[in-house]
Amino acid sequence: FMDARDITPPYTKGALRGGTHRHEWSGDGQWIGYTYNDAVLKALEDKTGEKHNLRTIGVSKRNNPVFLEKDAQGDNVSGEWFSALVVRVTPTPKPGSDEISHAAGDSWVGTDGYVKPDGTRQIARAFIGKVKNKNGKEVDEVFIVDIPTDITIPGEFGPLEGTDTTFPMPPKGTAQRRLTFTANASQAGCVGIVRSSFDGSLLAFLAKDAHGIQQIFAISPSGGVATQLTFHDKNVEGSVRWRPDGKQISYVWEGSIVVCKIGNEPFESRFQLLTKPTENSPSNLVWSHDDRTLAFNRIITDEKTGKSKQIFIVKPPVIEK
């Protein structure tokens, strides 16, 4: 097992207490990121009827194994990697604050992080966090969490292993920041999986434009004003992925895979359809490392076997360096 598991008090630093989903390797292969739900707080929630089991985000790091004694039920296991939660959530965010009740739609920032204003490179995960606006309405916003190199040192908010009534808390040096502030705008909210360019300089996400159409926007990991990248007349469906060379972004729109050049040229001349529209839209786009091949899923129908999800590839035109 990569991650250790310990759901028996006293809990163990570096071990998780619940289930992980959407696992993703970092570019250097030294980390795995994921979303997380806590089994201990789920049991408390079932007992009290109060909301405790919130989705949040964790990471595991190579080369620091966690050893546990075997328990009679076999629920606890040792792990080859050290794990920690890196995002703080609360069931009752304060209206108008940056507190969140849910964290998901996460991915690594850059192949090896992003460059901070002081010139240092920082490993981080970007994600969608659920805040409450000043009127108490839930809104999804883009966040980022800076992750320290050493995740074995407890931070200011509590023990890494958690307690019977609280989540495991982030390591020392973890910094959680809100990047978008759409909560009180006419077109509030951000959706999808936040996807970073390979150099870590831009984070792409989906949000509605001034006309209420879902488009791709991008923002710096350091914050600032978001830039609108697409200007379609109908909603971008999703599956946003950056081309490794950073010159294009790919996504699904109107049942087709589209690549869009990054730049200031008129939008009509920047985007190109790679596939014809299909009834079942393509999904789960991912680029090869040499940026020559784009793989994706699509549901097909066979007379004998019915519907099945299959893997396809397409060769986009090469952009001159």
N, C-alpha and C positions, 0 to 999 in steps of 0.2 A: 504494500500500500504506500502511495505517496504521502497522503495526509493521515496523521494519527487522529483517533477518535476517542473521546473520553466523556461519557455522559453520567459518570458516577462521582459525586462530591467526595473529597475536594478535587476540583478539576485541575487539569494539567496545562501549564503554559506550552504553547506550540501545538496543542491538539484542538481539533474542532469538536463541536457538540451537535452537529446537525448535517444537513444535506447540501451538496454543492451542485451547481448547474452551469452550463455554457462555459466549459473550461477552455482557456486560451493560453497558449505558450507566449512568452515574451520573445522578442527578436533574438536575444542571445541565448535562449533556452535555459536560463537560470531561474525563471519564475513561471508560475501558472496563476492566472487570475480567474475569478469565477463569481457568480452570485451565490447567495447563501441564505438558508433558513435554519433556525435554531431549534433543535428537538427539546431541549430543556425548557425553553420559554413556550414552546408549543404545548407541552404538558401542563405548564402553569396556566396557559390560556384556556385549555380544556377544563381545568379545575375551577378557575375563577370566573370565566366568561368574559374577562377583560382582554383587550387586544395587547398581545406581547410579541407574537411571532411575526416580526416584520422582515421583509426581504432587504438584504444589504449586500456588501461586497467584501470579498476576502482575497488573500494571496497566499501562495505557498512558495518557499524558497529552497533551492537545492543545497545539499551539503551540511545540513544541521538536523540529523535524525532525532526523533522523539520516541522514547521507549516507555511502554506501559505494561504493568502486570496484567496478565489475562484474568478476566472476571468470569464468574460462573455462567453468566448468560451469553458470553461471547460478544457483547455489544461493543467493547472497547478494543482497539487495535493500535499497535505501534505503527509509526510512519517513517519513511525515509526522508521526508522534507519537513520543515518547520512552517506552521501555518498561523496566520493572524488575520483578524478582521481589520479593515482599514477605513471604513466609512461608518460614521455614527448616525443612527436613526432613532426617532422617538415617536410613540403613538400619538402624541399631542403637540405638533409643531405650533409655535406661537405665530398667530397671524401677522404677516408682514415681515417675518424674520427669515433667516437662511436655514432654519432647522428643517429637516426632512423626515418623512414617515416611510419612505420607500426609495430604494436605490437599485437600478437595473440598467439595461441597455449599455453596458460598459465594455470598454476595450482598452488595450494598451495604447499609450501615446508614443508614436514614433517607433522605429526599430530599436532604438536605445534611449528613449525619453525625448525631452525637448530642452532647448537652450533657454535658461532663465535670463532675466535682464542683466545679471552680474556676469554672464558668460559661462557659468557652470551648467553641466547637463544634469537633468533631473528625471528619474524614472517616475512614471505616474500612470494612473488610469482615469479616463474620462467616462462620464456616465450621466444618466438622467435621474434627477432627484425630485421628489414630490414635495413641494412647499405649499403653504397656505397664503393666499393674498391677504390684503388688509381687511377684506370682508369675510375671511374664513373659508373661501373657496379653494379647492385643491387645484394646483397648476404644476405641470412638469417643466423643469428648467434644466439647463446644462450645467454640470459641475465637473470639477477635476479634483483628484486627491494626489498630492505628492507623497511618495513612499520612501522612507529612509532605507539606506543600504542595509542597516542592521535592524531587523524587526523583532529582536528578542528582548528589547528593553521596554518595560511598561511605560506608558505615557501618563499624562496628568488626569485622565478621565476615569481610570480604574484599572484593575488587573487584566492582563492579556487573556487569561483563562475565563473571565467572567465570574458571576455568582449565581445563586439559585434564582435570583429575580432580575438580573441584569445581563446584557449581552457581554461577550468578550470585548474588550476595549482596544482601540488602536495603539500601536507602538509609539514610543517617543519619537518626535520628529515628523509624524504624519500631519499633513496640512490639507484640510478639506476646504475648497473654495467654490463659490458660485460664480459662473461666467455669464449667464444670460439673466435678464431682468424683464421678462415679458408679462409678468403676473398681472399688472394693472393696465396693460395695453389692450387695444381693441381686438387684436388677434393674439390671444395669450396661448402659451404652451409650446413645448418642443417635444418631438417624438422620435422613435426609431432607436437604432444603436448608434452611439456617437463614434465616428470613425476618424482616425488620425491619418494625416499624410505620413509617408514613410520617414520623412525627416523631422516629423514632430512639430512643424511650424503652424499647422492649421488643423482644426477639428471640424468635421462636417456633421450636420444634423438636419432634421426635417422640421420645418415650421411653416405657418401660413404667412403669405405675403399680404400686402395692403388690400388685395382683392379677395382674400380668403382662400387662395389656392395654395396647396401644400408644395413647397419648393425646398431646394437644398440651400442651406446657409453655411457659412464657415466663420470661425472665430479663433483667435490666437489662444493658446494655453495660458498665456499671461493675462488674458482678459481684453477688454476694449469693445469696440462696436462690431457687431456681426455683419458680414458681407453676403449679399444674396448672389448665389452662383447660377441658379437656373431661373428661367422666366417663361415657363410653359403656360399654356392656356387651360390645362387640366392638371390634377394632382400628380405629383411624383409618387409612385407607389412605395418605393423603398429599396432595400438591398444595396445601399450606398457603399461603394468601395473606391479608394484612390488607386490609380495606376502607379506602380512603383516609381516611375520616373517623375511623378509629381506634376506632370503637364496636363493630365486629364483625370476626370472622375467618372465612374460608371454607376449606373443605377437602372431601375426598371420604371418604365413610363408607358401607359396605354398598352400593356401586354408585350412590350418590346424591351430589349436591353439597349441602353443608350450610353454612349461615351460623350462627355462634354469637355471641351478644352478650357483650361483656366486662363483668363485674360480679359482684356477690355474690348475685344472685337464685338460686333453685334451678335446677340445670342443666336440668331438664326444661322449664322455661319460657324458657330462654335460647337454645335451638337450634331451627332450622327447616329442613326439607328443601325445597330449591328445585327439584329434579328427581326424577322417579321412578327407582327402581333399574333399571339396565340390565346386561345380561350382560357387556358390555365397559365397564368403569368409565370415567367422564369423567377427563380428565387435563389438565395444563398450564393451570390456572386463571390468569386475569389480569384485573384490574379496569381499567375506563376511568377517566380522571383525575377525572371528575365523580362517581364512585362510584355511578353509576346502572345500569351495564351490566357483566355478568361474562361474559367469553369463555372458551371451553374447547374441547378436542379430544374427539372420541369416534369410535370405530371403528364404521362401519355396514356392513351387508351388502346388496349389490345382486345380484339374480339374474343380471344380465348381466356385471357387472364384478367381482363378488366383494367382498372386504373392502377398505375404504379409510378412511383417517383424514380426518375433515372438521372444520371449524370451526363451532361453535354459539355462540349468545349467549342469556343469560337476564337478565330484568329483576327483580332482587330488590326487595322492598318497601323504600321509603324510610324511613330512621330520622329522626325529627324532631330538629332541632338543639337 
